[in-house]
């Protein structure tokens, strides 16, 4: 039996979302066509967009449907930077962002952007004061609402207010937060002047049980973005191409279900996570919970196992039927230390000795029990594996 504890990488497809996709896929027609079939598809598309907008606290026209979080982040950062005012080249970015953000910013640096890094705390948190201090004169700023590895929840409202006060466009990465925290684009924007403060927010469907390959970027009406994809006037001209009607319908369904169960599921997952963390500590006394101990996503437990090699631990747990992660799934297959752990002030060795367990809708007591049954032996066997010893 496999025990899946990697929901932050992707979570199982919801049956209701699968059915919504199948039903919508029977609607034949391109939503940009003017004939009856096309208008039927258009109607379903726009109804889905309205449902998504309702859940994210924005206007339907502000929803730009994408292929997922990475595309949304790229559209936000590249689009904002290329639409910047003359002479404003700096990008404000905290040190523990997702690689989709970090790699995009590095690409923009090659085009002339200048990075203003923001250090994070020992729990991977972003201090609003440190963030605000780097905003004056910047072309744009970006930040995670919740850290995808450590699970630490940041003060998105404070960062949005600081950006609005200094009239700097802000993008918030809500991919890890979606389904776990209340998200209102309108609420976070508050009274921001047009084109300043929070202007873009990225989300991904597969984190909440929608199909892989669908997501959205919420883009304020007043925002100035340069499109990545050209060839049509779809979605305010910000993303050209035939729109995925079935994907939008499935995303809307999954998002509504996730929001309806968010509070109750958060409480349930928090209890499961605490049992997992306490059980690991009792079996491996040297284990350390990273991230904020209180202000964290309910299903997240990033654990440091001093002296053990994370990749070896991952392999040994996988052999026991347990799926976990050493960090962001976007770095899967790449043997490198966690930049998030190093940004917290930990050593490179520590950054190679972490596992991330993430729980979700299908998680059970049996999943936690399987980890607790296997972790002590796996940790003992993984210790020393980085020095050339064989387990």
LINWOQUI-V946656 format. One record per run of one state. SS is the DSSP state (@ for helix, = for strand, . for the rest). FROM is the first residue (numbers start at 1). TO is the last residue. If there is no record, write none. Layout:
SS FROM TO
SS FROM TO
This chain:
. 1 2
= 3 4
. 5 5
= 6 6
. 7 14
@ 15 25
. 26 35
@ 36 56
. 57 59
@ 60 62
= 63 66
. 67 68
@ 69 82
. 83 89
= 90 94
. 95 98
@ 99 110
. 111 113
= 114 118
. 119 127
@ 128 133
. 134 139
= 140 144
. 145 145
= 146 146
. 147 151
= 152 153
. 154 155
@ 156 165
. 166 168
= 169 173
. 174 184
@ 185 189
. 190 196
= 197 204
@ 205 207
. 208 214
= 215 219
. 220 234
@ 235 237
. 238 244
@ 245 260
. 261 261
@ 262 283
. 284 287
= 288 290
. 291 295
= 296 296
. 297 299
= 300 304
. 305 307
= 308 308
. 309 309
@ 310 319
. 320 321
= 322 323
. 324 324
= 325 325
. 326 328
@ 329 331
. 332 338
@ 339 343
. 344 347
@ 348 351
. 352 353
= 354 358
. 359 364
@ 365 382
= 383 383
. 384 384
@ 385 387
. 388 391
